[in-house]
Amino acid sequence: MNKSTAGRLPARTLTALAVTAALGAFSQPALAQTATSQAAPAAKVASNQPNKTSAKKVSASRSVKLDTVLVTARNRSEAAQNVPLPIRVVGGERLDREDIKSLWDLPSIAPNLQLNNPGENARKVSPGIRGLGRGGANDSMEQSVGTIVDGVTLYYSGQAWADYVDLDRIEVLYGPQGTLVGKNTSLGAIKIATKAPSFKAASRFEVQTGDQNTLQGKFSTTGPLIDDKLAYRGTFLVTRQDGLYENTYQSLGKAKETWREANKVAGRVQFLWTPNADLRGRFIFDKLRSDERVNTGNVLESNGPATFADGTARPLTTPVIANTGFTPKGSFESFGFLGKFAERAAWFHLADGTVYQPKLGTTDIENSEARPQITNQYGGSAQFDWDRDGYSLTSISAYRYQDFDIKNGGQFGPFYISNSGQQLWNDQISQELRITTTPAPGKAWDYQAGLFYLDAEVYSDDPSYYGPDAGAWNATRSQFTTLIANESAPLRAAGRELLRASHDGIYQSSVTDATTKSLAVYGQADWHLTDKANLAFGLRLTDEEKHNKIATELDRPGQDLDQLGTQLGATAAQIAAAKAVRLRSVPIAPFSFVAGKPIEDTLVAWNISPSYKLSPDINLYASVGKGVKAGFIYFQQYVAPTDKGFETTIKAEETLDFELGFKSLLLDRTLQWNANLYNTEVKDYQASWRRNNPDAPGETIAGWGNAPKVLARGVETEVNYRVNAELDLNLAAAYNKATYEAEWLVQKPEILATNQYFDANGQQIANVPKTVINYGLSYVTPWEGFLWRATLQNTFKSSSYFNDNQAAFTRQGSYTVSNLSLGFGSEDKKWELALQVRNLFDKEYSLSRSTYTATAGQTLTIGQPRLFQLNLKYSL
């Protein structure tokens, strides 16, 4: 099914343009100037970087104070040390030096930020903070951690499937932020700020090459179009890198096909309009296209044992079916994933008569049907800032669009069993109006208030289609036996043809269309009790309206089995068995769109945050805040609308967060030490589950629900120390205990024969290490007419389980990954040549690990092995 947005987008676009034009024309002198906004030329942000205007000046000074780090976490430019909330800020110089260009690079610098695997796809981009908030492939659920790019909140987190050029800074905000930013962000936010256009002409290019056939090019240019009135900035990025896995099946006789690769092209154009000293307009237009094989990349590490953990024999332990007229050659496993091929050797054999066996413990994969993920996304925004007399009025109008098409295939070698995937379209229009006052000495109050409107749609077509080998794979043992294990050769031939036709050519889809309209009013005030004491409090009211509908389509129904069986002379039992096999994958009749019960809700978020300046360089703060994430309508796929469990309304998720911390600059401002304690409690936490299928004993189904309560508590700290003008040390660490705090049933590990469950109450949430430490150093010195640099950055993670059932195989032990960069260039920083080594010591670790089942083995996704890259950067 193709989704056309024609007829819907123009109305939205015209609305945005009309609002933007009205605000641009608004010029009555009533409001006044405030601090630098995001639309202004980028403020100087240099997180723990030496103040090097030239290499010689660095060499002359042996004691250089840390620079002031400016942020816009509270929608105005201010020193990060004065912001009474936990915030991790990294400036453009460090981002550039460590080649941080996407969300997946951030966990190496923000220890309590988690992301799904970088080797997955745009549908699964889902950041989490403190172990909470990450979702899977759910197109109806919004995110707990917002991603905000140049002031625009991305409703669908998959829009963050992008690499950025000319980054100015990245701010990671911990805890609810709903009283300060656009959409609800109940657990935190990631604010990405790119460099604005400049009236000073400059251009820069970068070329990167290295292992895995890496080839990346970046280019940026900026300058005036009309002196002091109109400036531009343009950026271009192309990235190509082979993956870690080779698809040996698809590569036969063709060019090598690798998976978990990178292949993106992106461009961005900006304009800065400054008609007078009080008014600024910033206009951004961007487009990205990726054509990447990223959705396959698991290593089949083990077939699993012959018995479950409770001693029960795993299914598929019977030898090859007798009376099939086929005897396999060679040895084979007779249980689990490999055992299914062995049991059905009469079907899954190679030309030489041997039973097909997938390869174990290798990054060579055999996937006959997987195809690249193709992603297109683009958008535009217009931001106006009007400053006068201590006030600033800001308007941000934006439109975003994305589509992608992905086909996952399966690791079945030369056999065409099935292919599933996703065709998805999402778009949004947003409008934000905000008024902000400028803090000033002697002023008792300052505040900001705003209106935010969002209209978004996520249209998802989830297809499955089957090949001639699907019936043999999906049939039960008795069905398979009935169809092809008969004594009579003609009947056996008829049964084989019916088994093939039971699935071959069938194409079905589950289609959902989820829409959201959100209108909010928010505000936050700072009451300066004294010149040292401050009390901040904020409130947000959001009117949320959500709709969702689902249809099941059978685009290609396959052959008529009754007619085929009659033509072949098959028995009634064989025809019935073939129909039963089809029902295992095509269980219901198609139906047109059925709408779920709409959600109309008013959500309330608030925060109170006192702070006290113990001295000009020591700031103490505390906060308590409530955040809310809207509920959503969830449909169980491939069940009839009349069936139990067809529709579930997932309740809103409520967060109550407590913070207690300090920010300090010590040792004559050469040492920055920030730390905070937190207690984050989430009620009705939105989470996926797996339970027994009430309609099919022995089988399980997956779904979504509300875990009654989860809790994250711990400590975070950040230390930056300027030893001298040449050497900087940095450390960011977190200890985080994230647990279920009420009954939450989880399937027992590897006792799947009986589908037993246990209560995970009190257990650490999966894929959340308790301890994460990022630490490193940067050394820069002039020598022999060049500027030499060495950067070492390490990330330590303690052990954790990848699955809530805590199966032994899913445990990842503690490990450290080290990245090294060595560079030299001109003293004026016009050019630099650098060698980057990721995973310097070639540490082996996993990004995911699975639990074996009756028909699947144990798989894992490997982390990035050692990677050498050479970078050349040159400023024109």
N, C-alpha and C positions, 0 to 999 in steps of 0.2 A: 504494500500500500504506500503510495506516495502522498506526502502531506504538502498541500499548497498553502502558503501564507499570503498569497495574493488576495486582496480584498480586505485583509485584516491589518496588515502592516501599514498601509498608507494612512489609515485613520489615526493610528498611534503616532506615526512619524509626524503627521501634520499637527497633532496636538502638541508634541514636544517642541516643534519649531515655532508654533504660535506662542507658547509660554515663553520660550527663549527670546523671541523677538520682542514680546511685551516687556520682559525684564531689561533687555538691552535698551529699549526706548525710554525706560523709566529713569528720569534724570532730575527730579525735583530735589533741591539741596536740603536733605533732612538728616542724613546719617553721616557717620564720620569714620576716620581712619583707624585701622586696627593693625595688629602685627601681621607679618608676612603670611600670606595664604598659599595654598598649593598652586594657585594659578600664577603667583608671582615668580620671578626668577628664583631658582632653587637656592634655599639658604645653605650656608656652609654646614655640612654634617660630616664629621670625621670621627667615627667611633674608635677610640683608643689608637689614634694615628699621630705620629710626630708632626709638628707644625713646620714642615719643610718647604720653605719658599725656594730654597736652592740647596744643593748638596753641601756647598761650602759653609753655608750658615748652619746646617746641621752639625757639621764637623766642629765648628767653633764653639757651639754651646753644648755643655755636658749636663745641663739640667733644664729640661723642657717640660712645662706643665701640660696636663691633659687638656685638650680642646673642649670647649662647651659643645655638647651635642644638642642640636635643636630638633624638635619633633613637632608633629601636628596631631598627636594622639587625641587632644581635646579640641581639635578644629581651629587651633591658633598656634602660631609659632612660639615655642617656649622651650626652655632648657629641660632636658629629660630628667635631670636631678630634682627639678621642682614639681614634677607631676606625681601626685600621691596615689599611684597605682603601679602594679608590677608591669614593667614594659622592657622588652629586649630590643635594642636598636642597633642596627649595623649599617654603617655608612657606605657610600659608593666606592670609596677607595679600597676598603676591605672586600666588598662584593666583587670588585674588578680583579683584585689581586688573587682571590681564591676561586675565581671563575664561578661564582654563584649567580645563576641566571634563571632559576625556576624554583617552584615550591619544593621540589624534591631535594634541593640542596640545603634547605633551611634547618632540618634536624641536626646538622653538624654544627650549627651556631646557636640554636635555641633548644636546649635539652629537654624541655617538657612539651615539645611540639611533635606530634606523630602524624604520619601520612601513610596511605596505602602504598602498595608496591609501585615503584616507578615503571616496572615492566608491565603494568596492567593497561588500562585504557582511559579515555576521557570520561567515560561514564562512571568511573570509580574514583575520581579525584575527591577525596573527602578528608580534610584536615581534622585532627583532634588535638585537644589540649589537656594535659594532665591525665591522659589515658581515656578521656571521655569524648564522645561526639563523632567519632568516625562511623560512617555508614557504609553499606555496600552498594550494590547496583539497585537502588530503589529510586525510581524516577518521580515519585510523588512526595518524597520527604525532603524538606529543606535542611540546611546545615546548622549545626550548633556553633560552629566557628566560621565567622564570615570572612570572605576574601574581598578586599576593597582595593581597587586599582585606580589611582588618581581620583579618588573621591567617589567612584562608582562601585556600589555593592553588586557583586555577581550573585544573582539568585541561584542559578544552577552552577554548582561548584565545578562542573566539567569545563566551564569557560576558562578556568585557570590552567588548562592544558596548553601552556605557552611558555616560550623562552623570551626573556626581556633583554633589551639593549639600553644602555644609558640609564642604568638604575641610579637614583639619587640616594635612596635609603629604603630599608624595610623595617617596619615596626611590628613586633609581635606583642599584642596586648592580652593579658591574662585576666580572666573573670568576665562577668557580664558587662556589656558595653552599650546596651540599648538606649541609654539616656544621652549618648554622645554621637552615635552614627546612625546611618540610614535604616537598614533592616534589623530585625531582632538578631542579636548575637549573644546567645545565652551563656556561652562558655568562653568566648574570647574572639579576637579578630586579628587578621593579618592585613596590615596596610602596606601596600606597595606604591612607592612614589617614584616616578621617572623624572628625569631632568626636563625642565621647561625650556622653551626656546630662549635664546640669548641674543642680545643686540651686538655681541662681540663675535665676529666670524671665527669659526673653528670647524675642523673636520678631523675624523679619526677612522682608521680601519684596523682590523685585527684578523689575522689568519692563524688557524690552529690545525695541526695535523698530528697523527700519531697512531698508536695501536688501534686495532679493530677498524682499520681503514677510515679513521677519523678525518674529516675535512669540514671545517667550519669557517665561515666568513662573516664578519660583522662590519657594518659601516654606519657612521653617523655624521651628520653635518648640521650646522646651525649658523644663523647669522641674520642680519637685517634685510627686510624687503623694502621697508620705508623707515628711514632713520627715526628712532625713538617712537615709532608708531606701530610698526608691524614687523614681527620677527617670525622665523620658521625654525623647525627642527625636523629632520628626516632621519629615520633609522631603517636598516635593512639587515636581515639575518637569514643565512642559509646553513643548515646543519645536516651532516650525513655521517652516520657511524654504524658499522656492522654490529649485529647482536652477538650474544654469547652462545646462542644455540644455532645449529645448522639443521635445516630440514632436509635430511638425506633423500627422502622420497621425492620431494618436489625438485631437488637439485639434480636428479638423474638426467644426464644429457642436456642440462640447462646451466645457466649461470648459477653460482652458489646462492642459496636462499637462506638468509639468517633471520633469527627472531630475537625480540627484545632490542630492536635497533632504534635508531633515530633518523628521521628524514623529514625536516620541517623547512618551510620557507615563510618568512613573516616580514611585513613592512608596516611602518607607522609614520604618519605625518602629523605635525602639530603646528599651530599658529598662535602667536601671542599678540594680542591687540591692546594697545595702551593709548587711547585717544587723549587722555589727560592724566594728571597725577592721581586722580581718585578712582578711576574706572579701569578695570582690566578684564579682558576676555581671553580664555584659553580654549582652543578647539582641537580635538584629538580624533583622528580617524585611523583605524588599524585593520589589518587582515592577516590571517594565518591559514595556511594549508599544510596538513601533514598527510603523508602516505607511508604508513609505518607498519611493519609486522611486529606488533607488541603483545598480542593477546595470547600467545602460546609460549611457554617457556618453563614448564615443570620437568624436573628430572625424575624418572621412575627409579627411585632408589632401591626399593625392595618390594617383593611381591607380598610380604607379610607372612606370618606363621600359618601352619596348617590348622591350628585351633585358636579360638578366641581366648581372652584372658581368663575366662572362667572354666576353660577346658573343653567347651563345646566345639565340636568340629565345624570349621567353616564350610559353607555350601560348596558345591561343585567338586566334591572329592571322589566321585565315582569315576572309574576308568572310561576310556573312550567307548561310546555307545556301540553295542554289538549290532551285527546284522546290517551294517551300512554299506558293506562291500568296499570298505576303505580301511587300510591299515597304515597309520602314520609311521614315518621312519625317524630314527633318532630319539633322543631322550627329551622329556619335557616335564615341567612342573604339573602337578595334578590338583592344584587348589588355587583359590583366589583369582586374581585378575588373569594371570597366565593360564590358570586352570580352565577358565571359560573357553579360551581358544582350544585348549587340549581336549576338553570334553566334547567340543563341537568340531573336532578335527575333520569330520566329513565335509565341513564347509570351509573352515579357515585354514587351508593348507596352501603351500606354495607350489610352484610348477614342478619342483623336484620331489614332491610328495611329503615333505616335512611340514610339521605343524608350525604355523607362524608364531613367533615369540617376540614381543617388544623387547628392546634392549634395556638392560638394567644399568644404572649408575653411569650414564653417559649424557653429555649435552647434545648428542646426535638424536634428533627427534624424527619421527615418521608420521607425518600428518598430510593426508591426501587432499583434505578439503579446506583447510584454513586459508584465509585470504587477508591482505593487509587491512588495517583500519584507516579509513579515509576521513579526515576531519576538516571541515571548513568552519571558520568563525570570523566574524567581523563586527564592527560597531563604531559608534561615534558618540562624542560627548561635547557639550558646550558649558563652560563654567564662567560665570560673571561674578566679579567681586567689586563692590562699590564701597569705598572707605571715606568717611568724613566724621569729624568731631567726636572721635572716640568710639564709633560704631562701625561695624562692617556688615553689609548685606551680601549673602552669597546665594547664587542659584546654580544648580547642577542639573542639566537635562541630558538624558542618555538613552541610547538604544543599543541592545546587544542581540546577536543572532549566532546560532551554532547548529550545524548538523553533522552527524557522522554515521558511518556504515561500517559494521564490523561483522566478520564471519569467523567463528571460533574453530570449527572443525573438531577433530578428535584424533588422538594418537593411535590410529588403527592401521598404519602402514598402507599396504596396497588395497585395503578394503574400504568401500564407500558405505559407511554405516549411517552417519547422520552429520548434520551441520546445524548449528544454532548461531544466533548472532543478535544484532540490534541495529535497527534503523531509527534514528532519533533526531527530532527537531526541537530546539528550544529557543525562545526569544523573550525579551523583556523590554519594557519601557519604564523609566523611573524619572521622577522629578523631586528634587529636594530644594527647599527654601530655608535659609538659616540666617538668623541675626546673632551677632556676637559683639560683646563689648570688649574694650581693651583695658586690662588691668593697669592701674596707675598708683603711684605712692599716695597714701592718704585717702584712697578711695575705699569705702567700706564694702561695696558690692561690685561684682561683675558677673555676667551671666551669658548664656546662649540659649536660644530656643529655635525650634524648627518644625517644619512640616515635611512629611515624606510620603510619596505615593509610588506604588509599584503595581504593574500589571504584567503578569508572566504566564507563560504556557510551556508545558513540557509534553510533547506528543511522542509516544514511544511505540514502535512496532517491533515486537519480539518474535521473530519467525523461527520455525524449526522445519527442516526438510530432510528427506530420507533417501537413501540409496538402496541398491539391490541386496546389500548385506545386512540391512537393519533388522529385518525379520529374524534372521538366524541369531542375532545378538540379543534381541529383546524378548524372544519367546521364553516361556518357562520350560523347564526340563521336560515336562509331560507333553507340552505342545510341540516342542522340537521333535520328540520321539514319535509322536503321532504322525507328523508330517513326513519325516524322511527315514524312519527306521523300520519300514515295512519289508516283509519278505519279498514281495512281488516287485520286480524292477520297474514295470510301468507305473505302479502306484507310487513307488519311491520317486520316480521322475516327476509325476504329477504333484506330489507333495513338495518337492524342491521348488517347482515353479510357483506354487501357491505361497510358499514361504517367502520367496523373492517378491512376489506381487503384493504381499501383505503391507509392505511399506514403500516399495520403490516408487519414486515420483511424487510422493505426497508432500505437499507444502502447506503448512498451517501457521497461523499467527495469532498471538494475543496482543491486542492493541489497547493502549490506555491514552487518555487525553486529560491531563491534570492542569487546571488553571488556578491562579491565585490573584486576588486583588487585596492590596494592603494599603491602608491609610493610617498614618500615625502622626501624633503631635508629641513632641518631646522637649525637655528643657533641663538645664542644670545651672545652678547658681553657686557662687563662691562667696561666703561671708567672711571677710577678713576681721576677725575678732580683735586681734592686735597685729602689730607688724610681724609677729612670729606665729601666731595661731590662726588657723583657717578651718572653716567648716564648709564642705561641699555637699550638696544634696541635689538629686535629680529624680525626674519622674517621666515615664513614657506610657502613653495609652495608644494601643494599636487595635484598629478594627480590621479583623481578618475574615476574608470570605474565600472559601476553597470549594472547588468542584472537581469531580473526577468521574470518568465513565470508562467502560471497558467493552470490547467486542472480541469475539473469537471468530476467526475466518479460516475457511478451508479453501484456499485458492486453487489447489490441485488435489482432488480427492483420491487419486490413484485408480487402479483398475477395479472393475466389478468382479468381486471374488466368486459370487454365485455363477455368473456367466462363464468365467474362466474355468472354474472347477468342473462345470458341466462339459465344456469343450475338451478338457483334459481327461475326463473319465474318472475324476477323483471321487473318493467316498464322501458320504455326508459328514463323517467324523473329521475328515481332513479339511473340508470346507469350513466346518464349525471351528476347528482349531485355528485356521488361518484368520478367520474373523476375530477370534479371541486375541490373537497376536496383535492385530491392528488396534484393537481397543486398548491395549497396554500403552500405546503412544498417542492414539487419537480417541480419547475416552468419551467425548461429548459431541453433540451436533453443533454446528456453528450458529452464532446468534449475533444480531445487530447490537449497536451500542446500548448498554444499560447504564443508567446514571446511578451513582451512589448517593447516599444521603448527604446533602451539602453541610459544610461546617461554617457556621457564622459565630464568631467569638470575639470578645473584647479582652485583650491581653494587657496586663499591667506589669511594668518593670520599674524598679526604683533602686537608688543607692544613697548611702550616707557615708561620707568619708572625712573624718577629722585629720588634720595634720599639724605638726608643730616643728618649727625650725629651731633646733637646739643651738645652732650656730649658722653662719652663712653657708657653711659647707656640710652640715648634717641636718637631714630632714627626716622626721619620724612621721609615720602615717598609719592609719587603720581604715578599714572600710567594711561595710556590710552591704550587700546588694542582692537583688532578686532579678533573675533573667527568665524569660519565657520563650520557648520555641513552639510554634503552632503545631497542632495535630495534623493528621492527614488521613485520607481515605485509602485503605489498602484492599486490593482484590486478590483472591487466590486464583492463580491461573489454571485454565483447563478444567474448571468445574462449572456445572450449570448454575445459572442465576438462582435456581430454587434450592440448591444444595446448601447444607449447613456449612458455615465458614466461608461462603462465597465473598462476603463483604465484611470488613472490620473497620470501625472508626478508631484510629489510634489517638489517644488523648494528648493534649498539650503537655510538653515537658517543662517542668519548673525547676529552676536552679536557685539555691540560696548559698551565697558565697561570703566567706569571712577572710579578710586579709590583715596581716599585721607585719609591718616592715620598716626598714630604714634605708636611706640613700645617703652616701657620704663620700666626700673627697678629703683625703688625708695626706700627710707627709708633703705639705706645701703643694697640694693638688697634683701630686704625681701618682697617687694611688686612689682608685675608685673602688669602693666596696659597697655593694647593694645586697640586701637579703630580705626575704619575706617568708612568713609562715602562712599557710592557707588551709582552709577547710571548705571544700566544695561539695555540697549535697544536692543531688538531683532526684527529684520525685517524678515518678512515671517516666522513667528513662526509656526512650524509644530504642528497641533492640530487636534483632532477629532471633528466631528460635527454630528448633526442630522437635517434633512430637510424633507420637504414633498416629497413623492414619486410621481414623475410626471406620472408614469404609473398606479398608484392605488390611486385615490382620497381618502383622509381621512387617509391614512397610511403614515408612515415616514420611512426613510432609514438612515443608519449611514454611515459615510465615513471619509476621511481625507483630509485636505487642508492646506492652509497657511493663518493664521491670519496675516493681514498686519503689525501689530506692537503691541508688548507688552513691558511693562516697569516695572522694579523693582528698587526701590530706598529706601534707608534707612540707618541705622547705626548698626554696630556690635561692641561689646566690650567684652573684656576678662579681668578678674581680678583674680589674685592668690596672697594670702597674707599669709605669714608664721608668725603667731602670736608668736610662740616660737618653740622650737624643737619638741614639741608634738602635736601642733594644727595647721592645715592648713585650710584656707577658700578659696572657689573658686566660681566664678560666670562667666557665659558666657551668653550674652543676645543679642537679635536682635529685631529691629523694622523694619518691611518690608512691604512696600506698593507695591504690584504686581498687575498691572491692564492692561486691554486691552486699547490700545490707538488709535484705529481706529474701524470702523464698524465691528462688529462680532455678527452675529445673533444667538440668543439662544431661544429655545422653551419656551414659557411662562409657568410658573409653574402651573401645575394642571388645565390647560384650554385646555386639549388635545382633546376635542371634535371637536374643530375647527382648531387645529394645528396653533395657533397664535405664532408670534415671536416678540422679542424685541432686541434692540441693546444694547449689554453689554459694549459699549465703556465707559471707566472710572470706571468700576466695578472691585472690587477685584477678582482675579482669585480664583476659587473654591479650597477648602481644603488647604488654605494658611492662618494661623493665622497671624495677623499683629504683635503681640508681643509674643515672646518665651523667657523664662528665665530659664536657668539651674543654680542651685546654691546648695551649700552643704558644708560639712565640713568633715575632717578626723582627728581623735584624736588617737594617739598611745602613750602608756606609759608602762614602766615596773613596775610590782608590784608582790611581793611575788614569785619571780623567774619565772614569766611568762611575756610575752609581750601581752598587752591587746589593742584591737582596736575597735573603733566605727566609722562607716562611714554613713553619711546621705546625700542623693542626691535627689533633688527635681526638677521637670520639670513643669513649668507653661506655659499654652497656652491660649491665648485669644480666644474669640469666632470666629467661621468661618462657612461658608456654605460648605457642601460637594458637592454641585451641582451648576453649573454656573447659573441655573435658579433661585437660591435663594428661593426655595420653603420653606415654614415655617418649615416643618418637617425635612428638611435637615440641619438645623442649629444646630451646636454643641456649647453649651455655654462654657465659660471659665472654666478651671479646673486645678488642681495641682495634680500630682502623685508623691508620696514620696517612695523612696527605702531605707531601713535600713539594715546595716550589722553590726553584733556584733561578734567579734572573740577573741580568745586567743590562744597562742601557745608558743613555746620555744623562748628564748631570741636570739638564733642564727638563728631564722627563719627556722629551719629544718622542723617544722610541725606547722599546725594551724587548729583549729576547729572553724568554723564560722556558725552563723545563719544568713541567708539572708531572708528579708521580702520584696517582691515586692508589690507595691501599699499598703503601710502600713496602710492607713486609708480607704482602700476598696472603693475608689472613683469610682463611676459609670460614664463611658464615652463611646463614640462610636468611632469606626474607620471608619465607613461609614454609610450613610443613603440614602435611595432611595426615589424617587418621585413616588407616585401611578399613575397608568394608568387605562385604561378602564378595563383591565383584571388582574391587579396585585395590591397587597396591598403595604403598606409601610413597608420596611424592614430595619434592621440595623445590623451592626456587632459590638459586644460588645468588649470593651477593656479588658485587663487582670485584673481580680479581684485579691484580696489579695492572695498572694502565699508564703507559708513558705517553705524554703529549708535549708538543713543542708549540709555543705561542709567540707570534711576532705582532707587536702593537706599534703603530706609528701615527703620530699626530701631524697633520698637514699644516 
